[in-house]
Structure formats: C-alpha cells, structure tokens
Amino acid sequence: QLSPLSQTKLLRKIMIKIVLSRIKNQGNEGAEGSAPVFHWVTVGDSSAAGHGNAYSQSYTSILQTTVSSIFQSAGIEFVASNRAGDTFSGMEVAFCTKEMFGADVDVLSWDFMPLDTNHFDPLSNSQGMDPLLFGERVGMTYYPQLPFLYFLGKATGVKMQQQLGALENRGVGFAMMTDALREVVLSVPNGNDNDGGGNLPPVASKFHCNGAIEGVEACDDLTQMYQCYSNEGGECKKVKYDVAKECVDPRYQTPWNDGFKMHRLKGRLLGFHMIEMLRLAALELDLLELKQPHLRGSP
C-alpha cells in the first residue's frame, strides 16, 4: 500500500540524495567518503531483529545487500541499520530515538507483532495504534526532515486509515507491505504436496504447508505470541531456520520469530521496491532537466 502522495514524498528524498551526490562529485571524482547517505532504520521486535537466524539472514541485512550496489551507481551510499530488539522495546524507542537511530534518518521501518487485537492474521505485524503513535512522535517530533515510514503490517478499519491519511497530509509519507507478502508466500507450492516444492531453491521450498507459513498458524496462546506450530506444518517447521548446528537455540528459534525464508522475502521485496523508487527518482530528475535544459550538467 503506497499512495501517490506518499510515493512523491519518498521520491523527493531520493532525488535530493542524487542531487547532493552530483554537487559533492563536481571536480571531486572518486573522492572517498563523498557519497551522501540514504539511511534506513528497522525498528521492531525479536522477529524483526532476526532472532533465531544468522544476522546476515535478517531482512535488514538482505535489504542492504540487495540495493547497496544499485544506489552506489547513483552516487548514494545506502545504509540499513537493524535497531530492532524485542516486543517490549517501545519505551526505549519512545524516549531514546536519536540516541538509538542517529540524527539523520530517511526511512524508519516499524515492525512489531500483535499482542492484543487482530492476532489471527499471521502477516499482520503491528498493533493498531502503535504505528500511529510512532509516526506522530518519531516522524513529526524528533526528525524535522520527516522520515518516510514503512509499516510491515496493514491498516484495518476506516478510523485508522483516516488517521494515517491525516499524518500523511501533514508531511509524513508511509507504505505497508502485508498484502504483497501474503500473495507471494501463498503462490509457492504447498510444502505438503508430493514433492514439497523440491525443484525450488531452499529459500522457496516448503515455505508454507497447507497455508501454515513456515509451519506456523495463528492461535490463542499468548505465551507463543499468538503464533503456534501447526499440526500440518511439520515439513515446513523442520526447515524454518537454517543456521550452523552450534547456533541452534530454542530460546530464539521459536514459532513467533520469522525464519530465514520470510526474512529473505521481506528483504528482497523491500529492496526491489527501493530500487524501483530510485529508478523513478532518476527519471523524474531527467524530465526536469529536459524541461529546463540550463540545469543539465549542473547540480
């Protein structure tokens, strides 16, 4: 979910970085440390942090590796910082924002699993009011440059849509990606079929078993963060995590934390979206130069 208004706000941020790169590189070709930084920060719980997986398997790390070379070709250094912790880190986020994230942030990703309502949607990762409060406090108060917000969940209900729209009209752009996740995950072969998607690469094989994504389905058990292993998800559960034997730890390799396949999917989708936004930003700058030829070759 990305409205035209929010897309424009994100494109403007990237366009500014491209222009800054041109300015810094004028007469200073190849100078180290001259590239402007586009800074993405992930905020969230243990699943967003990648607990149970290798750090390189977290979707923030996958995002970094997906887009960094492409942004570099445009003269921009893309930096993705994983500042996620656990479900109860909201207090630190609220009061120590700049200390945790730094003073210059372009995109903030908000990714917390539900602990109260709507927990029967296995891909809805944000409590209803939290992203709104997050947007108000962080997006409007701490950062005058109004960072773009990614919510890895979805807005349900007219009231929440209206509140997010009001936030957008005051200058904070936002996007949500839950529906895209669902469509992609359920499009791969059922892991319980005869071959279990055996012809697919490991990152896609046995992704869901009869709809239980990574062998997990929604449940009523708060001790499991409302995410329990499904009776039909055994094959998918077995291959949810992919780490060295010495890194296996049941404290973190839980049903509620995403496995490496979901992290890879999130990271790639976010990365491909950011690459597309970079492409559109570059095209828009080209159009501006065509309309105003005197700008061509100048910052």
N, C-alpha and C positions, 0 to 999 in steps of 0.2 A: 504494500500500500504506500503510494507516493503521489501526492497531489502535484499539479503543475506549479503551484506556488512554492511548495517545499523543494521541488526539483530545481526551480530557479535559484533558490537560496543556496543550495548545495553547489550548483554550477558556478555561481558567483564566487564562492570560496575557492574553488579550484582555479578559476580564471585569475583571481588575484595572485595565487601562487605562481602561475605561469608567467604573469607579467613581472612579478618580483624576480623570477629566475632570469628573465631577459635583461632586466635592469642590472642585476648583480654580475651577469656574464659579459656585459658590454666592456670590451677592452680587457677582460679578465678571464679569458678562455682557459678552462681546465684547472682553475684555482680550487684547491681543496677546501671543503667546508663552506663553499659559497652558495650551495643549493638551499632554497627555502624549504622548511619542514612542514609537511602536512601530517598532523598528529591525531591519531585515532586512539581513544582510550576505552577499554572494556571495563565496565562496572557490573558486578553481579555476584552470584552465589558460588558454591563449590562446583556446580556443574559448568558454569560459565568459565571458572578458573581452569577447568580441565582436570580436576582431581580424579585420580584413578588411571590417568593416561600419562604418557611422557609429555613434558612441556611442549616439545616440538609438534605434538599432535593436537594441541588446543586450537580452537578455531581462530583465535587471535594470531597465533603463530602461522597458521595456514594462510590467513589473510595477508600477513606480511610477505610471505614468500610468493604469494600469487601476484601481488601488484607492485612490489618494490621496483623491479627492473623496468616495468612499463612506465611508472611515474618518473623513474630516473631518466628515461629517454626524453621526458618533457622538462627536465631540469629540476625536478622536485624530489626531495627525499621523503619517502613515506615511512612513518614510524608508527607501529601499532604496539601499544603498551597494555599488558594484561594486569589490571589492578583489581580483578575480581577476588573475592575471598570466601565468604560463606553467607548463608541465608540471613545471618543476623549482623551483617556489617553495615547496615543502613545508617547507624548512628555516626560511625566514623566518616562515611561518605558525606553526611549532612554537615558536619562541623569541621572537617579537615580536608575540604575539597581541593584547594590549591596545593596543600602540603602533599596530598596523595597523587594528584594528577599533573601538577605543574601549572604554570601561569598561562601557557599558550596551548589551547586545545581546539581542534577544528571539529572533531566528531566525538560524541560520547555515546557509547552503546550501553543500554540498560537491560540487564538480563537476569531476572530473579524468578525462580519457580514459585507457583502459587502456594500459599499456606492457609488460605481461607476459602474463597469462592472460585467457582469455575474450574476446580481441580480435575474434573472429568474430561477436560480437553488436554490430551497428552502433549500437545505442542503449544499450549498457551503458557508462557513462561513469566508473566508479570501479573502481580496483584493489581486490582483495579485502580486504586488511587495513587499508588507509588510512582508510576511514571509521570503522572501529572505533577505531584509534589516535587519530584526530581527535576522536571522541566522548569518549574517555577523557581526553585531555589538555586539550582546549578545553571540552568540555561539563561535565566533572566537576572539573577542577583550577582553571582560570582564572576561571570565572564561577560564583560561588555561587548565582546565580539560575537556573542550569541552562537555558541557551538551548535552544530546540527545534531539532532538526537535520533539514534536508532533504537527502536523498541523491539526486542525479539519476542514479541507477543502480539496480541491484537486487541483493538478497542471493541468491546461488546456493549451495545446499548447506545441509545440516542444521546443521553447525557454526557457520556464520556467522549463521544465523537464531537459534541459541541464544545466541550472543554478543551480538547486538543485543537480544535479549529480556532478557538479564541487565542490559545498560546501561539499558534502559527501566525495569526493575524498581527500579533504583537512582535513578530520578528524571529521566532524560533521555528526552524524547519524540522520536520520529523518524517521517519519512514518506519514501516513494520513489515516483517517478512514471514509471518507464520503460515499464511496460505501457500506461499511458494514452497515452503518446507514440506507441507503435507502432500502436495501434488507430486513432488519429486520422489519422496520416500515411498509412497504407495504405488508409484509407477514401476518400481523394480520388481522382478519375480518374487513370488512368495517363497520364503526360505523353507517352508514345509512341503513344497512340491517335490516331485521325484528327484530332480537333480539339484534342488535348492539354489538355483541360480549358479550352478557350478562352473558355467562358462564365463561368468563375470569375474572381474578382478576382486581380490579380497575386500576392498573398501566398499564394494556394492553387493557382494554375495551375502545372502542371509541377513539382509538389512531389516526386514520385517517378516514375522511368522504369523500368518493369518491376521494381519493388521496390528500385531503387537510389535511396535518399533523397537528394535534391538532387544526383543523378547520381553518388553515391558508394556504394561497397560495401567490405566488409571484405577485406583482402588480407594477405599475409605480408611486406610490406615495412616494416621498422621505420623507414626514412628518411621514410616517409609516415605515420608513427604508426599503421600498420596500416589506414589508410583511403585507398583509391585511387579515382580516377575510373573508372567502369565504361564498357566499350565500348558498352553500350546506354544510357548515361545522358547522351548528348551534349546533348539538348534541355534537360534539367534542369540540366546543368552550365552552360550558357550564361546562365541566369538565376538562378544561385545567389546572386550578390551584386548589390546594387542601390545603387551609390554614384556620385557625380559622377565624371566622367572623370579629373579631376585627383587623385582619391583612389584610383584603381586601383593596386594594388601587389602583385605576385605573391609577395612575401615573406610577406604576411599572408592573401591570398585563396587559400588552399590547400585541398586536399581534406579535411584533418582539422579545419579550423575550420568551425563551423556558419555557414550563410548566413542572410540576413535572414528567410527563411520559418520556419526552425527556431527562431530566436530569438523571432519573433513568437508562434509556437505555444507555446513554453515559458513566455513571459511571460504570455500570456493564461490558460493553464491554471493556473499558479501564482496569478495574480491572481484568477481566478474561485473557486479553492479558498479563498483568504484571505477573499474577500467572503462566501462561504458560512459560513466559520468565524465571521466577525463576526456574521452573522445568527443563528447558533445560540447564540453567546455572549449576544447581546442577549435572545433568547428565554429562555435559562436564567435570566438576571437577572430577567426579568419573572415567571417562575414562582416564584422565590424571594420576590419581593415579594407575590405572591398568597398564598403560604403564610404569610408574615409581614407582614400589612398595615401594621404600625407602621414598616416600612422604606420604604414608598412615599413618595417625595418627599424622602427623606433619603439621604446618601451611604452 
